[in-house]
Every structure is written in structure tokens, then in C-alpha cells.
Amino acid sequence: MTLIECVAASLILAVIAVAAVRAASGAAAAQATSSRSVTAVLLAESLLSKIERTPYSDPSNPNTLGRDAGESATDKTTFDDVDDFDGWSESPPQDSNGVAIPNMTGWTRKVSVIYSDLGPLAEDRWGNTGLKLITVNVYFNSKLACSLQSLRAPD
């Protein structure tokens, strides 16, 4: 092999090595993005599922949205109906017992509950329509990562 052939082979190997490193870093970035997306969906689904399992309305005050007397704005374990979660925010996310989930720094969950009908889901409804639209937004480092909505009817 001549010196020119060795230099040419070295250049070809260098180009291949650079391409391989770029592909590997791109794959790592895609994996991190995918992992964040899955985490966001799981966080949204778990909270939405908990909210959906609570009663539609408070028996003592069925026609108002929001927390009632005895329900703490900082402790979701005191919530006894769907609309108590309106305005709820937690960072880092908490489990169903109100304990922070480990390794969730940078994650935030926010909930809104409004009256709705079968019209456009984004439209606010101020009167009791018999349906409540629950929206759970999950943020990672203040950027929206997932948003799930569910309609809840009376029990």
C-alpha cells in the first residue's frame, strides 16, 4: 500500500467514524425524548384515573365547582369529588397518598375542571350541564409535555 492509499483509507475511516458518532448521539437524544413522552403520559393518566374514580359532586354542595370547607388546597388526599381538583398543581408529582414521587424533579402536573357539554371541549361552560371536563396537563421544565382530557358524568 502506498502512502496516498493509506491517507485515503484514513480519511474514509474518519468520515465513517464521525457519521457513527452523530448517529449514536441522535439516537440517544431520540431515546431521551421518547422516555420523557412516556413519563408525561403515565403521569397524566395516573392522575386523571384517580380523579375519574372520585364522585362526580359533593353531596353537601353539588352545584358548585371547587373545594369545599374541610378540603385543603395543598393536600389532595382531602378531595372527595371531581371538581375539588380544579386548580390543583403539584411539583414534583405526588402519589395517591400525597407523597412526592422520587426522581421527578422538573415535572409538574396541573388540573382544571369545568362544566362542559358535548360541544367543543376547549369551550368553558359556567352553568351545571351535567358534565365536567377534566384536563390534566403535565410539564417538564415548564414546557407542556402532555395534555389529557376526560368528560365525567354524574354517578
C-alpha positions in Angstrom: 0.0 0.0 0.0 1.3 3.4 -0.9 1.3 6.4 1.3 -1.5 8.0 -0.7 -3.7 4.9 -0.3 -3.1 4.9 3.5 -4.1 8.6 3.7 -7.2 8.0 1.6 -8.2 5.0 3.7 -7.7 7.0 6.9 -9.9 9.8 5.6 -12.7 7.4 4.7 -12.5 5.8 8.2 -12.6 9.3 9.8 -15.7 10.2 7.8 -17.3 6.9 8.8 -16.4 7.4 12.5 -17.9 10.9 12.5 -21.1 9.6 11.0 -21.3 6.8 13.5 -20.8 9.2 16.5 -23.5 11.6 15.1 -25.9 8.7 14.6 -25.3 7.5 18.2 -25.9 10.9 19.7 -29.0 11.4 17.6 -30.3 8.0 18.8 -29.6 9.0 22.5 -31.4 12.3 22.1 -34.4 10.5 20.5 -34.4 7.9 23.3 -34.4 10.7 25.9 -37.3 12.5 24.2 -39.2 9.2 23.9 -38.6 8.5 27.6 -39.9 11.9 28.6 -43.0 11.5 26.4 -43.8 8.1 28.0 -43.2 9.5 31.5 -45.5 12.5 30.8 -48.3 10.3 29.5 -48.0 7.9 32.5 -48.1 10.9 34.9 -51.2 12.4 33.2 -53.0 9.1 33.0 -52.4 8.2 36.7 -53.7 11.5 38.0 -56.7 11.5 35.5 -57.6 8.0 36.6 -57.6 9.0 40.2 -59.8 12.0 39.5 -62.2 9.9 37.4 -62.6 7.4 40.3 -63.8 10.2 42.7 -67.5 11.0 43.0 -69.0 13.5 40.4 -70.1 16.0 43.1 -70.0 16.8 46.8 -73.3 15.6 48.4 -73.4 18.7 50.6 -72.8 21.2 47.8 -73.5 19.6 44.4 -73.9 22.6 42.2 -70.6 24.4 42.7 -67.1 23.8 41.3 -64.1 23.9 43.6 -63.1 22.8 47.1 -65.5 23.0 50.0 -64.9 23.6 53.7 -62.5 21.0 55.1 -60.7 20.4 51.8 -57.1 21.6 51.8 -55.8 23.4 48.7 -52.4 21.8 49.5 -53.5 18.2 50.3 -55.3 16.3 47.5 -56.0 13.4 49.9 -58.8 15.6 51.4 -60.5 15.9 48.0 -63.8 14.0 47.9 -65.2 14.9 44.4 -64.0 15.6 40.9 -64.2 19.4 41.0 -62.1 19.6 44.1 -59.1 19.0 41.8 -59.8 22.3 39.9 -56.7 24.4 40.1 -54.6 21.6 41.6 -50.9 21.8 40.8 -48.1 19.6 42.1 -44.4 19.8 41.5 -42.9 17.3 41.8 -45.8 15.0 41.2 -47.2 13.1 44.1 -48.6 9.6 44.5 -52.2 9.0 45.6 -51.1 9.4 49.3 -49.7 12.8 48.7 -46.1 11.7 48.8 -43.7 13.1 46.2 -42.7 10.6 43.6 -38.9 10.1 43.6 -36.7 11.3 40.7 -39.4 13.6 39.3 -37.6 16.9 39.7 -38.6 19.3 36.9 -42.0 17.7 36.4 -45.3 19.4 37.2 -49.0 18.3 36.9 -51.8 20.9 36.7 -55.6 20.2 36.7 -58.6 22.1 35.6 -62.2 21.1 35.9 -65.0 23.0 34.2 -68.6 22.3 33.3 -68.9 21.2 29.7 -71.4 19.8 27.2 -70.7 17.7 24.1 -69.7 20.9 22.2 -66.0 21.8 21.6 -64.0 20.6 24.6 -62.0 23.7 24.9 -65.0 25.9 25.5 -65.7 27.0 29.1 -69.1 26.3 30.5 -70.2 28.2 33.6 -73.5 26.5 34.3 -74.0 23.0 35.5 -74.5 21.0 32.3 -74.3 17.5 34.0 -70.8 17.0 32.5 -67.4 18.0 33.9 -64.4 18.4 31.6 -61.2 17.3 33.4 -57.9 18.5 31.9 -54.6 17.2 33.2 -51.5 19.0 31.9 -48.0 17.6 32.5 -45.0 19.9 32.2 -41.3 19.1 32.1 -39.1 22.0 32.9 -42.1 24.4 32.3 -42.8 23.0 28.8 -46.0 21.2 28.1 -45.2 17.5 27.7 -48.7 16.0 27.7 -52.3 17.1 28.0 -55.2 14.6 28.6 -58.9 15.4 28.9 -61.9 13.4 30.1 -65.6 14.0 30.4 -67.1 12.9 33.7 -70.9 12.5 34.2 -72.8 12.1 37.5 -72.6 8.7 39.1 
